[in-house]
């Protein structure tokens, strides 16, 4: 570590999902036929009415700085209406902030609550960014290992056991990236009791809220009780729901004192989100929602296909996820196997092997805190998924 540079930033680990995607893209540039199941990005195009709104904003000259830094009033009103209509949560304009994507929302929320040396509890499996953002402000990520018998979800007993005098916040991601797990209301209520007992904040990543299957119901901690709403920062955005990843618009709602600090930090870093993207997000939230259901239904078909194919492989166990657009199979039966002079000892080795041998890019579970797994995104065409599974079947069959 270079003592002349920031110890906080040097402690941050690079993103394994971006690393594997970059490697796959490099192979593609060399002409290699790689199927990417590593990126968490919808393969659908942004709906036309949203793109049209952006074009109108350009034509009307909406290309200057916007004010306030926390987002244009029109978009903040749309976000408030969304929370009211979809979640039954009433927020005022000063309790909402618009950011450069949900990742930015999460970072600002952590910065607003966590002081150096204070702790945020993060259950496994976690999105790779969750554990690194507290480090940016000198915070400490406390990892709690969840169990398969609990659906890879944090229990109230586990939460209670992890709390120390330095604990300030709990991260809850439902639906989960990478496992697709969805917390029930009963589970949220049990966790909420512990949170209130210990005067903690909740950071709720709910970006996959609209991508839920088999009758599962999305429940935000903020919905459980008014007391918990006052302790919860809800993070969402337009990227997954409306296939708008590159537009970079996320939003958060929560206690006014926390949102005010997020706004202050934003004003001194990015000033405000893109003017054009904000107008597009207004159209996304206020416009027709039929495309959201169209995408969800198609994801559902792909989800079932992937789980069936994976469970048909020798030694692979994959639960049917209830949300998001990932499968998270346990592939640990392949650890310790080899082909020729190549040995597979862990999830990273297996991902490297599958990229080299099958030309399929997956993400190792170790990056999400659970070594036995791989994360595979089914946000790509059925044709690609079928070809990827054929390649994986052949490559895994060579390991003995």
N, C-alpha and C positions, 0 to 999 in steps of 0.2 A: 504494500500500500504506500502510495506517495503522500507523505505527511504534509506536503505543500498544497495538496488539492483536497477537495471535499471528501471527508470520510463517509459522509452520508451517501453521496452519489456512488462512490467506489464500492459501497456495500451492496448496491442494487445488482441483482442478477439479470442478465439479458433474457429476453422472452424466447422460450423454446419453440413456441408456435411460429413466431416470425422467422426464427432461424431455420426451421425445417422447410417453411414455405420459400424462403430465399434460396435454399439449396435446390429445391424442386424447380424453381424458376430458372436458376442457373443451368440446370440440366436441359430444360426446355429450349433455352437460347442456343444450346449446342445441338439442337435437333432431336433430343431424346423424348420419346413419347411417355410422359409422366402423367399419372392420374392423381390429382391432389385431393386428399381427404383431410387435409390439415387446417385449412383456413375456416374461420368462423364467419362466413360471409354468404348471404343469400345469393343464389345463382340467377334469380329473377331480376328483370330490369325494374327500375323505379317506375311506378305507374305514370301514365301520360299526363294526367291532370296535375300531378305534382311538378313534372318537368315544365309544363305549360306555365305554371305559376312563377317558376324561376325565370322563364323567358320574358314574361310580362314585367317582372321586376327589373330585368336588364333594360328592356325597352323604355320603361318609365324612369330610368336613371336612378334606381335605388341602389346606388353603388358607393355611397359615402359612409362615413362612420355612423353607427347607430347608437342611440341612447335610450335607456341607461345601459351600463355595461352588462347588467343581469338579463338583458333581452328586451326586444321590442314589446310594447304593451300588447299588441295584437296576438303575438305568440304566447305570451304569459297568460293571457285570457283563455286561449285555446287549451293550454296545459291545465289550467284550473278547471275548465269545463270537462276535460278528459278525466281528471281524477274524480270529479263529482259524478259524472255519468257512468264511468266504468267501475269505480271502486267505492263510491259513496263517501268520498273523502272531501271535505270542504277546506280549501286553502285560499288565502288572500294573495293578492299580487305580490306582497312583500315576503311571502313564504315560498316563493318559487324563483328559481334561477335557471337560465338557459346557458349551456356550456358547449364546448367543442367536443361533443360526443360523451357517452356515458363514462368512458374511462377518465375523462377530464373531470366530470362530476365527482367521481369516486375520489380522485386525488385531492380535489379542493375540500371535500367533506372531511377526509382524513386530516388535512392540514388545519382545518378549522377547529377540530376537536382534540387531536393528539398533541401533547407536548413531548419534548425529548425525554426518553426513558419510560414513557407511559405505554400501555399495552393495548393491542387490539386482538381479540380472539377470532381465529379463522378456522373453521372446520374443513377437513379434507372430504372429498377432493375439492380443491379450490382452483379458480381461474388463476392463471400464472401471474397476473398483475396484482392480485389481492395482497400477497405476502410482501411485495416489493414496495408498494406505495407508502406504508408507514415508515420505511427506512429513509425516505426522502426528507422527512422532518425529524429524524432521530428517534422515531417510535420503534416499538418492538412488536413483531408478529408472533403471537402465541398460537401454535398449531395444535388442534385437537383432532386426533385420528378417529374418524367415525367407523362404524362396523357394517359389514354387508347385511347382517341380520336386522339392522335398523334402516335398511335402504340407503346406506351411506349418508345418513342425515344426523345432525347434532341432536343429542337428547338433553333434557333439562338436567339430568344428573351429571352428564359430561361437562355441561356449561358451568354448573355450580362448582365442580371440582377444579376447573381451570382458572377461576377468578382469584385474583390477588389484590392487594391494596393498590396496585398500579394499573389495574384494568380500567379502561375508559370506554371501550366500544366493542361491539360484537358485529361481525360481518355475517349476513345471511343472504344467500343467493338462491332464489327460488322463482322459476325453474332454474335448475343448476346447469352451469357450464363447468365441468364436462359431463356429469352423469345423467342429466335430464331428470333428476329427482325433484319432486314437488312436495313442499311441506303442507300438511293438512292444517285445518284451523285448530284442531285439538293439539297438535304438536306446537303450533305457534303460541297458543295460550300457555302451555307448560313452560316454554322458553321465556315467554313474557313475564311470568311470575318471578322467575329468577332475575330477569333484567331489572324489574322494578324494585325487588328486594335489595339490589346492589347499586341502584342509581346509575345505570349504564345507558349509553347511547346505542342505538341500533343503526347500522348502515345496511340498507336493503337494496341489493342489486336485483331489479325486476325487469331487466331488458328483454327477457324472453316471455313476458307475461301473456302475450297473445298466442304463443305457440304451445298449446296444451292439448292433450289427447285423452281418449278413453273416459271422458266424463270427469276428469280431474278438474279441480277448482283452484284458481289462483287466490291466495290469501296473503295480503301484506300485513306485516306486524302493526302498521299504522291503523289497520282496520279492527284490531282486536279490542282496543279500548281507547278512550280519550287520553288516559294517562300514558299509554304506550305511543300513541300518535305524537304526543309532545316530546318523546324521546327518540323518534325515528326519522332518519333522513332517507326518503324514498328516491331511488335513482332509476330513471328510465330513459327512453330516447326513441328516435325514429329509425335507427339503422336496421334492426332486425325485422321489425314489424312491417316496414314499408320498403325494404330493400334499398336503403339510403346510406349505406356504410360510408361512402366517400363524401357525403354532404356534411358530415361531422356536426350533428346537432344532437345533444343530449339534454336532459333536464332533470332537476331535482326539486323536491318539495320537502319542507320540514320546519322545525322550530325557527322562528324569525331571527333569533340571535345567531343561529348557526348559518342560515342562509345569508345573513348580512356579512358575515366574515368570508363566506365563499365568494360573494359579490366583490368585496374589497380586494381579495387576492386576485380575482379575475381582472379587475380594473387595472391592476399594476403588472399584469403579465400579458394577456392577449387583448386587452381593452374590451373586446366583445366578439361574439361569434360572427361568422360571415353574414353579411346583410342578405345576400341572395338565398343562402341556405335557410335563413330564418323565414323568409317568405315562402319557400318551398315547404318547410315544416308546418306552417299555418295551413297550407292546402292539404297536407297529409292528415293532420289531426281533424280538420273541419270538413274535409271532403268525403266522397264515397268510400266506404270501408269494404266493399265486396271483394277487392283484390286480396285483402288480408286473409279472408276465409279461403279463397282459391289457393293461395300459397300454403296455408295450414293443411288443407286436405291433401295436397300433393306431397308435402313433407310426411304426412301420416302414412301414405302408401310406401314411401321410401323407407321410413322407420321400420315398418313391419317386414319389408323385404330384407333389409340389412340384418335385423335380429334373427330372422329365420335362417339366412345363409350362415351367419356366424355360429349360431348354435348347432348347425349341421357339421361344423368342422370338429375334428377330433381334439378333445382337450380344451375347447373354448367354451366359456360360459358368459352369456350376455343377457342381462335383464332388459325387459322392454321399458324404455324410458317414457316417462309421462309428459315431458316437456322439452323445449329447445329443439335443436336439430343435430344432436350427436348421439352416437352409441359409444358405450364405454366397456368393452369386453375385457374379461379377465383372461389373459393369455399366458399366465405364469407357468402352465404345464410345458411350455416350450423353452423355459429357462433351463440351462444345463445341456441343451441339445447342441448339435453341431452339424455342419456340412463341410466336407473337405477339411481345410485347416481353419475354418471359421467357427468360433464358439459363440453361442448366445447365452449371456449371463444375466441380462436384465432387459427392461423395456426399451432402453436406448439402443442396445445392441440389436434388438429385434426390429426396431424402426429403421435403423441403418441398413440392416439386411433386406428388409422389404422394399426400401427405396432402391437399393442397388440391384436386387435380384428380380423383384416384381415390377419395379418402376411405379410403385404406389407410395404416396407420402401420407404418413400418419404421425401422430404426436405421442411420445412416450408418456406413460402415466406418471413417471417420476416427476415430471414438470408440474403435475397437479397434486403431488403429495401422496400418490398411491402407486407404488412400483409395479404391482401385478397387471396393470391395465394399459390399454392403448385408447386414445381418443380418435374417433373417426367421424368426420362430418358427412351427413347425407344431404348437404345443401349443394347438390350437383345432380345432373340428369340421371334417370334410371339406366340409361345406356352406359354411362360412366360407372355407375355403381355395380352393374352386372359385370362389366369387364374387370373392374377392380377386384371384385370377389373371386372371379375366375383366376386372376393372377395371384391373389393371396393364397387361394387353395393350392395352387401348384407350388408356390414357393414354400409354404409351410410344410407341404408333403415331403420336401427334400430334407427336412431337419430330422435327424435321428438321435 
